[in-house]
Amino acid sequence: MNERATLKINGKGHLEIGGMDAVDIAEKYGTPLYVFDEEHIRNMMRVYRDTIEKEYGGNGLVLFASKAFSCMAIYKIAAEEKIGVDVVSGGELYTAVKAGFPVEKAVMHGNNKLLPELELALDNKIGVVVIDSYKEADVLDKLASERKIVQKVMLRINPGVEAHTHAFVQTARTDSKFGFSISDGAAKSITEHVLGKKNLKLLGYQCHIGSQIFEKQSFVLAVGKVMDFMSEIKSELGFEAEALNVGGGFGIWYNDEDPKLKLSDYADFVKTMIDAIKEKAARNSLKLPFLYMEPGRSIVGEAGVTLYTVGAIKDIPGIKKYVAIDGGMFDNPRYALYQSKYSVILANRATEECTEVVTVAGKCCESGDLIAVDVPLPEAKSGDIMAVFSTGAYNYSMASNYNRNFIPAAILVKNGKADYIIKPQTYDDLIRNDVLPDRLK
Ligand code: LLP
């Protein structure tokens, strides 16, 4: 388990999060429930922001990659912490707008942004759009011209760096669906194309090499390749980029195969990248670019714990023991999608010795609906409260109503106080958009 100050085992042998007993939380709010630790989220936002301040003279902006967790409260916290956000859809942008987020600090991504999404972005005066196709550049230039504005843009480019992570979360390989490759000349061609657009102002380049990455060298390599490309473009096209966006991707702890990083380790990631940028800039006589970075998982991932209640237990002697919970792939599809590993405990019996190895199964009608496979636990009983750690990123944001289960509510905890940030769904929410045409009535 993570050794954060706000996550501990209390005198009753119960898990405690943000000064609140997980068993009390489960009783009051019900399960399944996402619990978010506000202090952890704010600390993570601050470590990125403050490191840019300290090591780079504040010449940059952290953008929380809100695909990791999007709801009105998180945009509000990001605004309070004076950081920006990265949005990837009209829905994320709309949520930010409704939360009163200053949209000039938002950057929009997406490999296939839809016309209404681009219109929403421009109408709300989005800070920067990261262009990922020729068609998008043409459409955006037209929309900007209609609105008599010059839109700031960057280009998503692909340095061809492979990071050691799951194939689906690697995004900067040459065969990726994202970005213009440096190696085949595509990045240079789109640069020329966008420089020719009257209503677009090209700030520079963005790259994102993948997610759940721990090797600093992968980031250094990617930054180096992009800076070399910037130098090439300067000498060949006379365009000197004023901004560089290095994406997100820093890893977090899920289970004991992962390191447990401290705040200072995340500061080190940032410093290492800044050092690489400074060195490359000096070597290539480039001015220091304004730095954007887009951490998502590392800001909210370890801040989240999901609480469940244990229900059915199926023991197949000598083969497997299943412990079923009241949640599953509808609130956390990451095992089903990526075979992601999680650490679990019984929150009401957190000091008891683990005496068996079990598989935690969800309640969906699907064999692959598992949350954790072969994990150690004390002998679980129906009614125990189970806590699954590091579920703050890409859980709620990828949740669904599969099997017409409810997407769980989420609470934000701090100093012994809890508030809903996402309220519970009801059966009526599930049928809200259903329609019975006359001929079926
Ligand atoms: N910037 C861009 C352009 C991205 O595509 C992503 C993540 C991020 C930033 C944030 O990366 P992070 O710091 O969170 O690693 N659903 C998958 C993760 C997909 C990540 C997609 N892009 C999962 O559950 O592991």
Residues whose N, C-alpha, C, O or C-beta is under 5 A from the ligand:
A	BS01	LLP	A65 A68 H109 V169 H208 G210 S211 Q212 G247 G248 G249 F250 E294 P295 G296 R297 S298 Y394
